[in-house]
């Protein structure tokens, strides 16, 4: 199975990547990030990838082929995303970058025999703010993000 992991060296990716490589083989899992940490290539294929660049996404997939995409790439520090209005960078990465990854997965449905699977890891911050009376959020809660986080 060919696997692509965006944001592979962040908090979630750094835990997921070794498990994926153990399960699918080092050479079948390509790890991507805007900045690669020292020693990143020691455990398998890596690529510098900015999800705001559609051509770069397509190039990475064209080199390897992809059956599963784990989309973890995002600006993940709330303060970097804007407090009351999303920053331009958070919109480019967290919103438009995610839309590009989804578009990539959609395009693969037409160009390979088996449609790819996509797992997008997000945040509860996509939902409307909670109240003291109703502090829990689940998938049925109304959407209403107030920042780019």
N, C-alpha and C positions, 0 to 999 in steps of 0.2 A: 504494500500500500504506500503510495506517495503522499506525503504530508507536508503542508506549508504552515508555519507558525509565524504570524506577525507579532511584533512586540515580544520576541522570545526571551529577552533577557531582563524583563521586568519582574515584578513580584510573583505573579501567577506563572508566567512563562518559565522562569528559572526552576520552578518545581515541576511543571508539566513536561518540559523538554527532555530531561533524562528518562522519564517514564515512557515517553513516546519512542525515543531512540532504543530503549531496551526492548520494547514490544515490536517495533517495525523495522529495526536495523538502523544503524547510524546513517548510512548513505541514503536512506529513503525519507529522512526528515530534514527539511531545510529550515534553518532558523534565520529569521530576519529581524532587523532592528535599524533604527535611524543611526545609531552609534553602536559599534560592536565593542564590548569590553575586551580587555587584554585576555588572550588565551581562548577566545570564543571559538576559534576554528579547531581547537584541539579535540573536540568530541564529535565533530561531524560537519557537514556542509553548512555554511553561513552566507548571508548576503546582506549588504547594506541596502536598506529599502525604506523609502519614505512613502507612506500610503497615500500621500497627497499627489503622487506622480503615477498616473494611470499607466503610462508606457512602461515604467519600471516594474509595476505589478505584473503586467503581461509578459515582460521579458523574463522575470524570475520563473513564472509558470511555464513558459515556452521551453526553458532550459531543462526543466525537471518533469513537467506534467504534475498534475495535482488531483488527488481523489478526495482529500479532506483538507479543509482550511480551518485552523484555529485562529480566529481574529482577536488578538489581545492588544494590539497597538493602540495607544491613546495617551493623551496628556492626562496624567493620573494624580496630579497635585491640585486639589481644588482651588487653591489661591492662584495658580497659574492659568486657571480657566475663566476667571472673572467672577466677582461676587454677585452682582445683580444683572449683569449683561455678559454674555459670552465674549471672550476675546476673539480676535480674528484668527489667531493660531489655534485656539480650541475648536472653533468652527471648521477650520481647514482639516485638522487631524481627526477630531472625535466625530464630527458629523459627516463632512465631505469625504474623508478618508474611509470611513466605514461604508458610505454609499459606493465608493469605488471598489472596495473589496466585494460587496454584494453584487455589483455589476460584473465584476470579474467572474465570480461563481456562476452567475446567470449565463454569461457568454460561454463558459465551459460546458454548460448543458447542451449546447448545440454543436460543440466541436469534439466531443469524446463520447465513447459508447455508454459510459456510466456517469450520470450527473454527479458532481462533487457534493459532498456534505460540508456544511458550514456551521461552525459553532462561534457565535459572537458573545463575548463576555462583556457585560455592561455594568451599570451601577444603578442603585435604587434612586439615584438623583434624577433619573428620567421621569420619575413620577412627581405629582404635585406634592408640595410640602404637607407633612402630616400635622395633626392636631393632638393636643393632650388627650382628648377624648378618644381618638382613634390613631394611636401611634404606630400601628403596624402597616406594612405595605406588602401586597401580593400582586400577582399578574393582572388582577382585575381592577387595580387602583387606576384612577385617571392619570393620563400623562400630563405633565406640566413642568418641565425643567425650568429652573430659574438661572442656571449658569451653564457654561460649556462643559462642566465636569460630567 
